[in-house]
């Protein structure tokens, strides 16, 4: 098996790095966290915020599909028609969306 000079140099570099002491590993990860991770999280937060601001908050048109929101028996809580984690802004009932003002 013949290696190219670049592959041989890379293999020597990686092998030499694995035999060296592990000093400075925590410092390297600290620098990577400060330089890469924190700005990356900030960029993701800014992206999510801008997408939320540009998003329309209107309900989509309700289509009463026969295979969705089937209620064969009442739920044991509340009025029996709302699921346990019902959100009136997002979840529709079998009749359609609840009227909400927000």
Secondary structure, DSSP 8 states (H G I E B T S, - for coil): ----HHHHHHHHHHHHHHHS--TTHHHHHHHHIIIIIHHHHHHHHHHHHHHHHHS----------TTSS--SS--SSTTSSS-TT--TTT--BTTB------
